[in-house]
Amino acid sequence: MSCSQLCFNVRVLLLVFILSISSVVVWASPFSHKAGNAAETVPLQANWRFRQVGKESWTPATVPGCVHTDLLAAGQIPDPLYRDNELRLQWIGKADWEYETSFTLPPATLQRAHLDLVLQGLDTYAEVLLNGVSILQANNMFREWRLAAKQHLRTGENRLLIRFRSPLREVADLPRKQGYELYSGNDEQSMRVVGDQGPPLSPYTRKAPYQYGWDWGPRFVTAGVWQPVYIEAWDEARLTNLHVVQQVVTPQAAQLAVEVEYDAARSQGATLLLETRGPDGQLVGTALEQALTLAPGRHTTTAEVRLNTPQLWYPAGYGAQPLYTVTARLVQQGQPLDATTRRIGLRTLQVRREPDQYGKSFEFVVNGIPVFAKGANWIPADIFPTRVTAPRYRQLLQAAKDCHMNMIRVWGGGIYEQDAFYDTCDELGLLVWQDFMFACTFYPGDDAFMTNVREEAPTRCGACATTPAWPCGSATMKTKLPGKTGEFRGSLGRTRTKCGATTCSYSVTCSQRWCGNRTPAACTGPQAPPPILRTRPVPNATATCTTGKSGPVRPRYPITKSRCRAL
């Protein structure tokens, strides 16, 4: 072998060795880094442990999950669903719990301009501490929490501690303080079946109502990190939402308005790239490139897209379910900043209300065809929702389609379902009637509660309204409060900004206490509540409900004590 051949072989071997080492380094990394200054996500799913507050020893935990499933996995409790174990395990909901993990961020990640800690779901009353600093007091199972965390993160090991307070003990004194109870007929504590004797406590907490017991299931008041947790790192800007408004859809063409929401650190130039791919994965039409001037903070920009001869989406039994994929990319000087994708079905969908011989019609019309709705009520598929997998969703929803159903109503006593649920409905042609999480209960009407709900609604509307199967018109959800009837009217539109508006109107009726010896039936007004409410003492009609835009709403029918006595 000549010297030149030997040198060549050595260089080849060295190159192979370097490439091998590079591959090992890439595959060994627990994080997924994007090129340039693109946004990146660092999941925090490993190294979790939990314990009851006041105890010494820690036990491995699974996130997402809950304390009941973690106790079961550790062998510390029997199967909660076996025989009468429900009664024996009520102590879990009365205890406080701690969850903790540790993690290390790469130096390059720590150098990013923005490091956000994102907690997609905490159940429910929780204090979050990052490296010993309290950064959040959470109070809503259904909200996503995003926290600026850069100033609290450090080189080396970081410690994230989440301390959950008992949802029962947190609000146990509220009925006494308010002087009346809130009716919740399915709360097993109010039925004196399971749980402590006393007034129902579920109405006060923004938490899955069924977990307090229902006529179809047991009472397990859970706690824990029930949705993913991650660090999001970004520099100049990130995309926060992608919403496709289907302006005109016909067999000849689909005219779309693509609304892209972004969060920018400063005023700067950027380029928005949009592309649409058809059901076969091929590019449809031409990719769109639009120059932008980003403004600081969160804003929305809109681009017009036209698709010729689109394949239309239909409910099961009426046609096929072709799905298109829209991708938005934000680029700056050739470097990617962020990207997001949405899958859509092209269709028109309306709720038709027209006068007829019976009053007014009520029917869903898809692509001009009236749909005979056939479906079922969807309750959580497991008493502990994090145990439901994507294959389990598909199995159950496929069974609904096999029974010739074309609509599923997501019941308000459960949870806002996971993306896998809505994705599967899209694919199977199942329309989704989506409730807000309120059911069979009179809820508080104070400002703090209403504000909490308003913060919850945009997150959950934006999450599930991207499905083509969701009837996204305008919906009204009524909640009855002690002596009040509130109407939550919000556009079930397809962006966060369109589903947070809330308007309310109250009607206050007198109580049996004010009516002396009169029967409850005699204590009525034009907005009389159900009989059980007529026995509850309520305050004078001084409450108002503040809307997002139009200010206070005056009580519709104020009744004072003196007027009540005159009835």
C-alpha positions as CSV (number, residue, x, y, z in Angstrom):
1,M,0.0,0.0,0.0
2,S,1.4,3.4,-1.0
3,C,1.8,6.3,1.4
4,S,-0.9,8.3,-0.5
5,Q,-3.4,5.3,-0.3
6,L,-2.6,4.9,3.4
7,C,-3.2,8.6,4.1
8,F,-6.5,8.5,2.1
9,N,-7.7,5.4,4.1
10,V,-6.8,7.1,7.4
11,R,-8.7,10.2,6.3
12,V,-11.8,8.1,5.4
13,L,-11.6,6.2,8.7
14,L,-11.3,9.5,10.6
15,L,-14.3,10.9,8.8
16,V,-16.4,7.8,9.6
17,F,-15.3,8.0,13.2
18,I,-16.3,11.7,13.4
19,L,-19.7,11.1,11.8
20,S,-20.3,8.1,14.2
21,I,-19.5,10.2,17.2
22,S,-21.8,13.0,15.9
23,S,-24.6,10.5,15.5
24,V,-24.1,9.3,19.0
25,V,-24.2,12.8,20.4
26,V,-27.4,13.7,18.5
27,W,-29.3,10.6,19.4
28,A,-28.2,10.7,23.0
29,S,-29.5,14.2,23.5
30,P,-32.9,14.3,25.4
31,F,-33.9,17.5,23.7
32,S,-34.9,18.3,20.1
33,H,-33.1,21.5,18.9
34,K,-34.2,23.3,15.8
35,A,-31.7,25.0,13.4
36,G,-30.9,28.7,13.8
37,N,-32.9,30.7,16.3
38,A,-36.1,28.7,15.9
39,A,-38.3,28.2,18.9
40,E,-37.7,24.9,20.7
41,T,-39.5,22.8,23.2
42,V,-37.9,20.9,26.1
43,P,-40.4,18.4,27.6
44,L,-40.3,17.9,31.4
45,Q,-41.7,14.3,31.6
46,A,-38.9,12.5,33.4
47,N,-37.7,12.2,37.0
48,W,-41.0,13.0,38.6
49,R,-41.8,11.9,42.2
50,F,-44.6,12.6,44.6
51,R,-45.5,12.3,48.3
52,Q,-48.3,13.4,50.7
53,V,-47.4,16.7,52.3
54,G,-45.9,16.1,55.7
55,K,-44.5,12.7,54.8
56,E,-40.8,12.0,54.4
57,S,-40.4,9.5,51.6
58,W,-40.9,10.2,47.9
59,T,-42.4,7.7,45.4
60,P,-41.9,7.7,41.6
61,A,-44.7,9.5,39.7
62,T,-45.9,9.6,36.1
63,V,-46.6,12.9,34.4
64,P,-49.2,13.4,32.9
65,G,-51.1,11.5,35.6
66,C,-52.8,11.9,39.0
67,V,-52.3,11.0,42.6
68,H,-54.7,8.0,42.4
69,T,-53.0,6.4,39.5
70,D,-49.5,7.0,41.0
71,L,-50.6,5.5,44.3
72,L,-52.0,2.5,42.5
73,A,-48.8,2.1,40.4
74,A,-46.8,2.1,43.6
75,G,-48.9,-0.5,45.2
76,Q,-49.9,1.8,48.0
77,I,-53.7,1.5,47.4
78,P,-55.9,-1.2,46.0
79,D,-57.7,-0.9,42.7
80,P,-60.1,2.0,43.3
81,L,-62.8,0.5,41.1
82,Y,-62.9,-2.9,42.9
83,R,-65.9,-3.6,45.2
84,D,-66.3,-0.9,47.9
85,N,-62.7,0.5,47.6
86,E,-64.3,3.9,46.7
87,L,-65.4,4.3,50.3
88,R,-61.9,3.4,51.7
89,L,-60.0,5.8,49.4
90,Q,-61.9,9.1,50.1
91,W,-59.0,10.2,52.3
92,I,-56.9,10.9,49.2
93,G,-59.1,13.8,48.1
94,K,-58.7,15.4,51.6
95,A,-54.9,15.3,51.6
96,D,-52.3,17.7,50.2
97,W,-49.8,16.4,47.8
98,E,-46.4,17.4,46.3
99,Y,-44.9,16.6,42.9
100,E,-41.3,17.3,42.1
101,T,-38.8,16.9,39.3
102,S,-35.3,18.0,38.5
103,F,-33.8,18.8,35.1
104,T,-30.8,20.3,33.4
105,L,-30.9,22.6,30.4
106,P,-28.1,22.8,27.8
107,P,-26.1,26.0,27.9
108,A,-27.4,27.0,24.5
109,T,-30.9,26.8,25.7
110,L,-30.2,29.0,28.7
111,Q,-28.9,31.7,26.4
112,R,-32.2,32.0,24.6
113,A,-33.9,35.4,25.1
114,H,-37.1,33.9,26.4
115,L,-37.6,30.7,28.4
116,D,-41.3,30.0,29.2
117,L,-42.5,27.3,31.6
118,V,-45.7,25.9,30.2
119,L,-48.0,23.9,32.4
120,Q,-50.9,22.7,30.2
121,G,-53.0,21.4,33.1
122,L,-52.8,21.4,36.9
123,D,-55.4,19.7,39.0
124,T,-56.4,22.0,40.6
125,Y,-55.3,24.3,43.5
126,A,-51.5,24.4,43.3
127,E,-48.5,26.4,44.1
128,V,-45.6,26.1,41.7
129,L,-42.1,26.7,42.9
130,L,-39.1,26.8,40.5
131,N,-35.7,26.6,42.3
132,G,-37.4,27.6,45.6
133,V,-39.2,30.6,44.2
134,S,-43.0,30.7,44.1
135,I,-44.1,31.6,40.6
136,L,-47.7,30.6,40.3
137,Q,-50.9,30.0,42.3
138,A,-53.1,27.9,40.1
139,N,-56.9,27.4,40.6
140,N,-58.4,25.9,37.5
141,M,-58.0,22.4,36.2
142,F,-58.9,23.5,32.6
143,R,-56.5,26.4,32.2
144,E,-53.1,26.4,30.6
145,W,-50.4,28.3,32.5
146,R,-47.5,30.0,30.8
147,L,-44.8,31.7,33.0
148,A,-41.7,33.7,32.1
149,A,-39.0,31.5,33.8
150,K,-35.7,32.7,32.4
151,Q,-34.8,34.7,35.6
152,H,-35.4,31.6,37.8
153,L,-33.5,29.0,35.7
154,R,-29.9,28.3,36.2
155,T,-26.9,26.3,35.0
156,G,-26.9,22.8,36.3
157,E,-29.8,21.1,38.1
158,N,-33.1,22.9,38.3
159,R,-35.9,21.9,40.7
160,L,-39.6,22.2,39.9
161,L,-41.9,21.6,42.9
162,I,-45.7,21.7,42.6
163,R,-47.7,21.6,45.9
164,F,-51.4,20.6,45.5
165,R,-53.9,21.6,48.1
166,S,-57.0,19.5,48.7
167,P,-59.9,20.7,46.5
168,L,-62.3,19.8,49.3
169,R,-60.6,21.6,52.1
170,E,-59.8,24.6,50.0
171,V,-63.4,25.6,49.7
172,A,-65.0,23.8,52.7
173,D,-65.8,27.0,54.5
174,L,-67.4,28.9,51.5
175,P,-71.0,27.8,52.1
176,R,-70.9,29.1,55.6
177,K,-69.3,32.4,54.7
178,Q,-71.8,33.0,51.9
179,G,-74.8,32.0,54.0
180,Y,-76.3,29.6,51.5
181,E,-75.5,26.4,49.6
182,L,-75.1,26.0,45.9
183,Y,-77.2,23.2,44.5
184,S,-75.3,20.3,42.9
185,G,-77.7,17.3,42.7
186,N,-75.1,14.8,41.4
187,D,-72.3,15.7,43.9
188,E,-72.4,12.5,46.0
189,Q,-71.6,14.5,49.1
190,S,-74.9,16.4,48.6
191,M,-76.6,13.1,48.1
192,R,-75.1,11.8,51.4
193,V,-73.8,8.8,49.6
194,V,-70.0,9.1,49.5
195,G,-67.9,11.8,51.2
196,D,-68.4,13.9,54.3
197,Q,-71.8,15.0,55.4
198,G,-72.4,18.6,54.4
199,P,-73.1,21.0,51.6
200,P,-71.7,20.1,48.1
201,L,-68.4,21.7,47.4
202,S,-67.9,20.9,43.7
203,P,-69.6,24.1,42.3
204,Y,-66.9,26.4,43.8
205,T,-64.0,24.7,41.9
206,R,-63.1,24.7,38.2
207,K,-62.5,21.0,38.1
208,A,-64.1,18.1,36.3
209,P,-67.5,17.9,38.0
210,Y,-67.8,14.1,37.6
211,Q,-64.9,13.5,39.9
212,Y,-67.1,14.5,42.8
213,G,-69.3,11.6,42.0
214,W,-72.2,11.1,39.6
215,D,-75.2,8.8,39.2
216,W,-73.1,6.7,36.7
217,G,-69.7,6.7,38.4
218,P,-67.7,6.9,41.6
219,R,-66.3,9.8,43.6
220,F,-62.6,10.3,43.3
221,V,-61.5,13.9,43.9
222,T,-58.1,13.8,42.2
223,A,-55.0,16.0,42.2
224,G,-51.8,16.1,40.1
225,V,-50.1,17.2,36.9
226,W,-52.7,15.9,34.4
227,Q,-51.3,17.6,31.3
228,P,-47.8,17.9,29.8
229,V,-45.2,20.3,31.2
230,Y,-42.4,21.8,29.1
231,I,-40.0,24.7,28.6
232,E,-40.4,26.7,25.5
233,A,-37.3,28.6,24.4
234,W,-37.5,31.4,21.8
235,D,-35.8,34.6,20.8
236,E,-37.4,37.1,18.4
237,A,-41.0,35.7,17.9
238,R,-43.1,32.6,18.2
239,L,-46.4,31.5,16.7
240,T,-49.2,31.1,19.2
241,N,-52.2,30.1,17.1
242,L,-53.3,29.2,13.6
243,H,-56.9,29.6,12.7
244,V,-58.5,29.0,9.2
245,V,-61.7,30.9,8.5
246,Q,-63.6,29.2,5.7
247,Q,-65.2,32.3,4.1
248,V,-66.8,30.6,1.0
249,V,-66.7,26.9,0.3
250,T,-68.2,25.4,-2.8
251,P,-67.3,22.4,-5.0
252,Q,-65.7,24.9,-7.3
253,A,-63.5,26.8,-4.9
254,A,-62.7,27.4,-1.2
255,Q,-61.8,31.0,-0.1
256,L,-60.0,30.9,3.2
257,A,-58.7,33.5,5.5
258,V,-55.7,32.1,7.5
259,E,-55.3,34.0,10.7
260,V,-51.9,33.6,12.3
261,E,-51.3,34.8,15.8
262,Y,-47.8,35.6,17.0
263,D,-46.0,36.9,20.0
264,A,-43.0,39.1,19.2
265,A,-40.3,40.5,21.5
266,R,-39.9,43.8,19.5
267,S,-40.7,45.6,16.3
268,Q,-39.0,43.8,13.4
269,G,-39.4,42.5,9.9
270,A,-40.2,38.9,9.1
271,T,-41.7,36.7,6.4
272,L,-44.8,34.5,6.7
273,L,-44.8,31.3,4.6
274,L,-48.0,29.4,4.1
275,E,-48.6,26.2,2.4
276,T,-51.6,23.8,2.1
277,R,-51.4,20.1,1.4
278,G,-54.3,18.0,0.3
279,P,-55.5,14.6,1.6
280,D,-52.8,12.9,-0.4
281,G,-50.0,15.0,1.1
282,Q,-49.3,16.9,-2.1
283,L,-49.0,20.6,-2.3
284,V,-52.3,22.3,-3.3
285,G,-51.9,25.5,-5.3
286,T,-48.9,27.6,-4.7
287,A,-47.2,28.4,-1.4
288,L,-47.8,31.9,-0.2
289,E,-45.1,34.3,1.0
290,Q,-46.0,37.5,2.8
291,A,-43.8,40.2,4.3
292,L,-44.7,41.2,7.8
293,T,-43.7,44.0,10.2
294,L,-44.1,42.3,13.6
295,A,-45.3,44.5,16.5
296,P,-44.3,43.9,20.1
297,G,-46.6,41.7,22.0
298,R,-49.4,39.3,20.8
299,H,-51.0,40.2,17.5
300,T,-52.8,38.5,14.6
301,T,-52.1,38.8,10.9
302,T,-54.3,37.4,8.1
303,A,-53.6,36.0,4.7
304,E,-56.0,35.1,1.9
305,V,-55.8,31.6,0.4
306,R,-57.9,30.2,-2.5
307,L,-58.1,26.4,-3.3
308,N,-59.7,25.3,-6.5
309,T,-62.0,22.3,-6.8
310,P,-61.7,21.3,-3.1
311,Q,-62.7,17.9,-1.8
312,L,-65.4,18.6,0.7
313,W,-65.7,17.1,4.2
314,Y,-69.0,15.4,5.2
315,P,-70.4,13.7,8.3
316,A,-70.4,9.9,8.5
317,G,-73.1,8.5,6.2
318,Y,-73.2,11.6,3.9
319,G,-69.8,11.4,2.2
320,A,-66.1,11.2,2.7
321,Q,-63.8,13.0,5.2
322,P,-60.8,14.4,3.3
323,L,-58.5,16.5,5.4
324,Y,-56.2,19.3,4.4
325,T,-53.1,20.4,6.3
326,V,-52.2,24.1,6.5
327,T,-48.7,25.0,7.7
328,A,-47.5,28.5,8.7
329,R,-43.8,29.3,9.0
330,L,-42.3,32.5,10.4
331,V,-38.9,33.2,8.9
332,Q,-36.4,36.1,9.5
333,Q,-33.4,36.6,7.2
334,G,-33.7,33.1,6.0
335,Q,-33.7,31.6,9.6
336,P,-36.8,29.9,10.9
337,L,-38.4,31.4,14.0
338,D,-41.3,29.1,14.5
339,A,-43.8,26.9,12.6
340,T,-47.2,25.5,13.4
341,T,-49.7,23.2,11.5
342,R,-53.4,22.7,11.5
343,R,-55.5,20.0,9.9
344,I,-58.9,21.1,8.5
345,G,-61.9,19.8,6.6
346,L,-63.4,22.1,4.0
347,R,-67.1,22.4,4.5
348,T,-69.9,24.8,5.3
349,L,-71.8,24.2,8.5
350,Q,-74.7,26.1,9.9
351,V,-77.4,25.8,12.5
352,R,-80.7,26.5,10.6
353,R,-83.4,28.2,12.7
354,E,-86.4,29.0,10.5
355,P,-90.1,29.6,11.4
356,D,-92.2,26.5,10.8
357,Q,-95.6,25.2,11.9
358,Y,-94.2,24.2,15.3
359,G,-92.3,27.4,16.0
360,K,-88.7,27.3,14.8
361,S,-86.6,24.6,13.2
362,F,-83.3,23.4,14.7
363,E,-81.1,21.5,12.4
364,F,-77.5,21.2,11.3
365,V,-76.8,21.8,7.6
366,V,-73.5,20.6,6.2
367,N,-72.6,21.7,2.6
368,G,-76.2,22.6,2.1
369,I,-77.5,19.2,3.2
370,P,-79.7,18.9,6.3
371,V,-78.2,16.3,8.6
372,F,-80.3,14.0,10.7
373,A,-78.3,14.0,13.9
374,K,-77.7,10.5,15.4
375,G,-75.4,10.3,18.3
376,A,-74.6,9.8,22.0
377,N,-73.5,11.6,25.1
378,W,-69.7,11.3,25.7
379,I,-68.6,11.1,29.3
380,P,-64.9,10.6,30.2
381,A,-63.8,7.2,28.9
382,D,-62.0,6.4,32.2
383,I,-62.6,7.7,35.7
384,F,-58.9,8.8,35.6
385,P,-58.7,10.5,32.2
386,T,-54.9,10.3,31.7
387,R,-55.3,6.5,31.3
388,V,-57.2,7.0,28.0
389,T,-54.9,6.4,25.1
390,A,-55.3,7.4,21.4
391,P,-56.1,3.7,20.5
392,R,-58.8,3.7,23.2
393,Y,-60.4,6.9,21.8
394,R,-60.4,5.3,18.3
395,Q,-61.9,2.1,19.5
396,L,-64.8,3.9,21.2
397,L,-65.4,6.4,18.5
398,Q,-65.2,3.7,15.7
399,A,-67.9,1.8,17.7
400,A,-70.1,5.0,17.5
401,K,-69.6,5.2,13.8
402,D,-70.2,1.5,13.4
403,C,-73.6,2.1,15.1
404,H,-74.4,4.7,12.4
405,M,-73.9,7.7,14.6
406,N,-72.7,11.0,13.1
407,M,-72.6,13.2,16.2
408,I,-71.0,13.1,19.7
409,R,-71.9,15.5,22.5
410,V,-69.0,16.1,24.9
411,W,-70.8,16.4,28.2
412,G,-70.2,19.4,30.4
413,G,-69.7,17.3,33.5
414,G,-66.4,15.8,32.2
415,I,-63.3,17.4,30.6
416,Y,-62.3,19.1,27.5
417,E,-61.0,16.1,25.6
418,Q,-57.5,15.5,24.3
419,D,-56.5,16.3,20.7
420,A,-56.6,12.6,19.8
421,F,-60.3,12.6,20.5
422,Y,-61.1,15.5,18.1
423,D,-58.6,14.3,15.5
424,T,-60.3,10.9,15.4
425,C,-63.8,12.6,15.1
426,D,-62.5,14.5,12.1
427,E,-61.3,11.3,10.5
428,L,-64.4,9.3,11.2
429,G,-66.9,12.0,10.3
430,L,-68.4,12.5,13.8
431,L,-69.7,16.0,14.4
432,V,-68.9,17.2,17.9
433,W,-71.3,19.1,20.1
434,Q,-68.9,20.7,22.7
435,D,-70.1,21.7,26.1
436,F,-68.3,24.1,28.4
437,M,-67.6,22.3,31.6
438,F,-70.8,23.1,33.5
439,A,-73.5,20.5,34.4
440,C,-76.5,20.1,36.7
441,T,-75.2,22.7,39.1
442,F,-75.7,26.3,40.3
443,Y,-72.4,28.1,40.0
444,P,-71.0,31.1,41.8
445,G,-71.5,34.5,40.1
446,D,-68.8,36.5,41.8
447,D,-66.2,38.4,39.9
448,A,-63.3,36.1,40.8
449,F,-65.2,33.0,39.5
450,M,-66.4,34.7,36.3
451,T,-62.9,35.9,35.6
452,N,-61.5,32.5,36.1
453,V,-64.0,31.0,33.6
454,R,-63.2,33.8,31.0
455,E,-59.5,32.8,31.2
456,E,-60.4,29.2,30.8
457,A,-62.6,29.6,27.7
458,P,-60.1,31.0,25.2
459,T,-57.6,28.2,25.8
460,R,-60.1,25.4,25.4
461,C,-62.0,27.0,22.5
462,G,-58.8,27.5,20.6
463,A,-57.8,23.9,21.3
464,C,-60.9,22.1,20.1
465,A,-62.3,24.6,17.6
466,T,-59.8,23.6,14.9
467,T,-61.7,20.4,14.2
468,P,-63.9,20.4,11.1
469,A,-66.3,18.2,12.9
470,W,-67.1,20.9,15.5
471,P,-70.4,22.8,14.9
472,C,-68.7,26.2,15.4
473,G,-71.5,28.6,15.2
474,S,-72.7,30.6,18.2
475,A,-73.7,28.8,21.3
476,T,-75.4,29.7,24.5
477,M,-74.7,28.0,27.8
478,K,-76.9,28.8,30.8
479,T,-75.9,28.5,34.4
480,K,-78.4,28.9,37.2
481,L,-77.1,30.6,40.3
482,P,-78.8,31.0,43.7
483,G,-81.6,33.4,42.7
484,K,-79.9,34.2,39.4
485,T,-80.0,33.0,35.8
486,G,-76.8,33.7,33.9
487,E,-76.4,33.3,30.2
488,F,-72.9,32.8,28.9
489,R,-72.9,33.8,25.2
490,G,-69.7,33.3,23.4
491,S,-68.8,32.7,19.8
492,L,-67.7,29.2,19.4
493,G,-65.5,30.5,16.7
494,R,-62.1,29.3,15.9
495,T,-59.6,31.6,17.5
496,R,-58.8,32.4,21.1
497,T,-59.9,36.0,20.5
498,K,-63.4,35.0,19.4
499,C,-64.4,32.7,22.2
500,G,-63.7,34.6,25.3
501,A,-66.5,37.1,25.2
502,T,-69.1,36.6,27.9
503,T,-72.4,38.3,28.5
504,C,-74.6,37.7,31.4
505,S,-78.0,38.7,32.7
506,Y,-79.3,38.1,36.2
507,S,-82.8,37.8,37.5
508,V,-83.1,37.7,41.3
509,T,-86.0,36.1,43.0
510,C,-87.0,36.1,46.6
511,S,-86.4,33.2,49.0
512,Q,-88.6,31.3,51.4
513,R,-86.9,33.1,54.3
514,W,-88.2,36.4,52.9
515,C,-91.7,35.0,52.2
516,G,-92.4,34.0,55.8
517,N,-95.1,31.3,55.9
518,R,-95.9,31.5,52.2
519,T,-95.2,28.4,50.2
520,P,-92.3,28.5,47.8
521,A,-94.6,28.4,44.8
522,A,-96.0,31.8,45.9
523,C,-92.6,33.3,45.9
524,T,-92.1,33.7,42.1
525,G,-91.1,36.1,39.5
526,P,-91.1,36.1,35.7
527,Q,-87.7,34.3,35.9
528,A,-88.7,31.8,38.6
529,P,-86.0,29.3,39.4
530,P,-86.5,25.5,40.0
531,P,-88.3,24.7,43.2
532,I,-85.2,23.7,45.1
533,L,-83.9,27.3,44.6
534,R,-87.0,28.8,46.1
535,T,-86.0,27.5,49.5
536,R,-82.5,29.2,49.4
537,P,-81.9,32.6,51.0
538,V,-80.4,35.0,48.4
539,P,-79.2,38.6,48.8
540,N,-80.9,41.7,47.4
541,A,-80.6,42.2,43.7
542,T,-77.3,44.1,43.8
543,A,-75.1,41.8,41.8
544,T,-74.0,42.7,38.3
545,C,-72.1,40.7,35.6
546,T,-69.3,42.5,33.8
547,T,-68.9,41.6,30.2
548,G,-65.8,41.8,28.1
549,K,-67.0,44.8,26.1
550,S,-70.3,46.2,27.0
551,G,-69.9,46.8,30.8
552,P,-72.2,45.9,33.6
553,V,-75.5,44.2,32.9
554,R,-78.4,45.4,35.1
555,P,-80.5,42.9,37.0
556,R,-83.5,42.1,34.9
557,Y,-86.0,41.7,37.7
558,P,-84.7,43.0,41.1
559,I,-86.9,41.9,44.0
560,T,-86.4,43.5,47.4
561,K,-87.4,42.0,50.8
562,S,-90.4,44.3,51.0
563,R,-91.6,43.4,47.5
564,C,-91.2,39.8,48.4
565,R,-93.4,40.1,51.4
566,A,-96.0,41.8,49.3
567,L,-96.3,38.8,46.9
